Amino acid sequence: MLGATSGIAEATCRIWATQAASFFLVARNAEKLAAVAADLKTRGASYVDTAVVDLDDTDRHAGLLSHAVNSLTGMDIAYLAYGVLGDQEEAEQDFNAAAQIIHTNFMAPVSLLTWLANYCVQRHSGMIAVLSSAAGDRGRKSNYAYGSSKAGLSAFLEGLRNRVDREGVTVLTIKPGPVRTAMTAGMAKSDKFADPDAVAESIVKAVKKRKDVVYVPFQWRLIMFIVRNIPERIFKKMNL
C-alpha cells in the first residue's frame, strides 16, 4: 500500500483487514502511519509491516519495493493511493508549483509502476490498482494542473494494461469523483462529497472482479462521458 494514510486507501485497507490480509504500508508521516497500522491489526490483519518514505524521492523506489516484497514474501496486489491536489491558483503563476504537482501525481507513480509491472510480468501474476481521478478525463479551469497530472497517469496505466494483460497481470485504474477526505476538506461543499467507506467498498469489488477501469461513485462514468463530449467551442466558455 503506497500512500497508506490517504482517506480512500485507509478505508479500503480496513475492509481487507477484516479478511485477514497482509499489508506493507508506506507513507511519509510516521505518526499517522503507525496509527493506521495499529488500526488494521485490531481489525484482523494477519501481518502488517511499514516504511516511512517520501515517495517523491524516486531514487528510493527500487530498494523500497524490493524490501516490501521480501517482507510479504510475495505480492498479490500493489495499491497506489499516492498524490496531492495542489493549489491551482499557485500553479497558474509559478511553474515550480505546477511541476511539483505533476511530479507527485505522475512522475513518481510512473517510477513505482515501472518496477511493479516488471516484477509482476516476471511472475505472470499480480494486480496493480491505482488511484487516478475522474478529473483527468477533461481539463477544466478549476483544477487543470491536478487534472492533467491524472490524465497522464490514466494514459500511462492504459498503455501499461495493454502491455501486461497478456502476461497475466491486471492493471486497475480507479477514477474517483470528489470524496470526503482530508485532501478535499477545504473545498466548497465538501460535506456533500462521496463517503470514503462507500468508495472503498466499490474499489474492493472492482479488485475482486479484476476490472480494468472503475469510476467511484459509479455515476461519474456518465458525468464525465457528458463532460468529455461537450464541444470545445462551448466548453471553453463554461466555468467548470
C-alpha positions in Angstrom: 0.0 0.0 0.0 1.7 3.1 -1.3 0.2 6.2 0.3 -1.4 4.3 3.2 -2.6 7.3 5.1 -4.8 8.7 2.3 -8.5 8.6 3.3 -9.5 6.3 0.4 -6.6 3.9 0.9 -7.2 3.7 4.7 -10.9 2.9 4.1 -10.1 0.2 1.6 -7.5 -1.4 3.8 -9.9 -1.6 6.7 -12.1 -3.8 4.6 -9.2 -6.1 3.6 -8.1 -6.3 7.2 -11.3 -7.9 8.2 -10.4 -10.6 5.6 -7.1 -11.3 7.4 -5.0 -9.7 4.6 -1.3 -9.0 5.0 0.0 -5.4 4.4 3.2 -3.5 3.7 2.2 0.2 4.3 4.2 3.1 3.0 3.6 6.8 3.9 5.7 9.8 4.8 4.1 10.7 8.1 5.4 8.3 10.8 2.7 9.1 13.4 -0.2 8.7 11.0 1.3 5.5 9.5 1.7 3.9 12.9 -1.9 4.7 13.8 -3.1 3.1 10.5 -1.0 0.0 11.1 -2.3 -0.4 14.6 -5.9 0.0 13.5 -5.5 -2.6 10.7 -4.0 -5.1 13.2 -7.0 -4.5 15.5 -9.4 -5.2 12.7 -7.9 -8.5 11.9 -4.9 -8.1 9.5 -2.7 -11.1 9.7 0.5 -9.2 9.1 1.5 -5.5 9.0 4.9 -4.0 8.2 5.6 -0.3 7.5 8.1 2.0 5.9 8.3 5.8 6.4 9.3 7.1 2.9 8.6 10.3 0.9 7.6 8.7 -2.4 8.6 11.8 -4.3 12.1 10.5 -3.9 12.2 8.2 -6.9 15.8 7.1 -6.1 14.4 5.1 -3.1 11.7 3.3 -5.0 13.6 0.2 -6.1 15.0 -0.6 -2.7 11.7 0.2 -1.0 9.7 -2.1 -3.3 12.2 -4.9 -3.0 12.0 -4.7 0.7 8.2 -4.7 0.7 8.1 -7.9 -1.5 10.6 -9.6 0.8 8.7 -8.6 3.9 5.5 -10.0 2.5 7.2 -13.0 0.8 5.5 -12.1 -2.5 2.8 -9.7 -3.7 -0.7 -10.2 -4.8 -1.9 -6.6 -5.1 0.0 -3.4 -5.3 -2.3 -0.4 -4.4 -1.1 3.1 -5.2 -3.0 5.8 -3.5 -0.3 8.5 -3.6 -0.9 12.0 -4.8 -1.7 15.7 -4.0 -4.4 18.0 -5.0 -2.1 21.0 -5.1 -3.0 24.7 -5.4 -4.4 25.6 -8.9 -4.0 29.3 -8.5 -0.4 29.0 -7.3 0.3 26.6 -10.2 -1.0 29.1 -12.7 1.6 31.6 -11.5 4.5 29.5 -10.5 6.0 26.8 -12.8 7.7 25.1 -9.8 4.3 24.7 -8.1 2.9 23.1 -11.2 5.9 20.9 -11.7 5.6 19.6 -8.1 2.0 18.5 -8.7 3.0 16.8 -11.9 6.0 15.1 -10.2 4.0 13.8 -7.3 0.9 12.7 -9.2 2.6 11.4 -12.4 6.4 11.1 -12.5 6.7 9.4 -9.1 3.9 6.9 -9.8 5.5 6.1 -13.2 8.7 5.1 -11.4 6.8 2.9 -8.9 4.6 1.4 -11.7 7.6 0.5 -13.9 9.2 -1.5 -11.1 6.0 -3.2 -10.1 4.9 -4.0 -13.6 8.3 -5.7 -14.4 8.1 -7.7 -11.1 4.6 -8.9 -12.0 5.4 -9.7 -15.6 8.3 -11.9 -14.5 5.9 -13.9 -12.4 2.9 -13.8 -14.8 0.6 -12.8 -12.0 -0.4 -9.9 -9.8 -2.7 -6.9 -9.8 -1.7 -3.2 -9.7 -4.6 -0.9 -8.6 -4.0 2.8 -8.9 -6.0 5.9 -7.8 -6.2 8.2 -10.7 -9.2 10.6 -10.9 -12.2 11.5 -12.9 -10.7 15.0 -13.1 -8.2 13.6 -15.6 -10.9 13.0 -18.2 -11.0 16.6 -19.3 -9.0 19.7 -18.4 -11.0 22.3 -16.6 -10.0 25.8 -15.5 -10.7 25.0 -11.8 -8.1 22.2 -11.5 -6.2 21.6 -14.7 -2.8 21.3 -13.0 -4.1 18.4 -11.0 -6.3 17.1 -13.8 -3.5 17.0 -16.3 -1.3 15.0 -14.0 -4.1 12.5 -13.5 -4.8 12.4 -17.3 -1.2 11.5 -17.8 -1.4 8.8 -15.2 -4.6 7.3 -16.7 -3.0 7.2 -20.1 0.1 5.6 -18.7 -2.0 3.0 -17.0 -4.0 2.3 -20.2 -0.8 1.7 -22.1 0.7 -0.4 -19.3 -2.5 -2.5 -19.2 -2.2 -3.1 -23.0 1.3 -4.3 -22.4 1.0 -6.6 -19.4 -2.5 -8.0 -19.6 -1.3 -10.8 -22.0 1.3 -11.6 -19.3 -1.4 -12.5 -16.7 -1.1 -9.1 -14.9 -4.2 -6.9 -14.2 -4.0 -3.1 -14.1 -6.9 -1.4 -12.5 -7.4 2.4 -13.0 -9.6 3.8 -10.2 -11.3 7.2 -11.1 -12.9 8.7 -8.0 -15.1 11.8 -8.2 -14.8 14.2 -5.2 -14.5 12.1 -2.0 -14.9 13.4 1.6 -11.2 13.1 2.8 -8.6 15.3 4.4 -7.4 16.2 0.9 -10.8 17.8 0.0 -11.7 19.1 3.5 -11.1 22.8 2.5 -13.2 22.7 -0.7 -16.6 24.2 -1.1 -19.5 21.8 -0.3 -17.0 19.1 0.7 -19.6 17.8 3.2 -21.7 16.6 0.1 -18.8 14.6 -1.4 -18.8 10.8 -1.6 -18.4 8.8 1.6 -14.9 7.2 1.6 -16.2 3.9 3.1 -18.7 3.5 0.2 -16.0 4.3 -2.3 -13.7 1.7 -0.7 -16.4 -0.9 -1.0 -16.6 -0.2 -4.7 -12.8 -0.5 -5.1 -12.7 -3.8 -3.2 -15.4 -5.2 -5.5 -13.5 -3.9 -8.6 -10.3 -5.6 -7.4 -12.1 -8.8 -6.8 -13.7 -8.8 -10.3 -10.3 -7.8 -11.8 -11.8 -4.9 -13.7 -9.8 -2.6 -15.9 -11.4 0.8 -15.0 -13.8 1.8 -12.3 -15.4 5.2 -11.6 -16.4 5.7 -8.0 -19.1 6.5 -7.3 -20.4 4.9 -10.5 -22.3 7.9 -11.7 -19.1 9.7 -12.5 -18.7 7.5 -15.6 -21.9 9.1 -17.1 -21.0 12.6 -15.8 -17.6 12.5 -17.4 -18.9 11.0 -20.6 -21.1 14.1 -20.9 -18.3 16.5 -20.0 -15.9 14.9 -22.5 -18.5 15.3 -25.3 -19.3 19.0 -24.8 -18.0 20.7 -28.0 -14.8 22.7 -27.3 -16.4 26.0 -28.6 -18.9 25.7 -25.8 -16.7 24.1 -23.2 -14.1 26.9 -23.3 -16.8 29.4 -22.2 -18.0 27.3 -19.2 -17.0 27.8 -15.6 -16.0 24.3 -14.5 
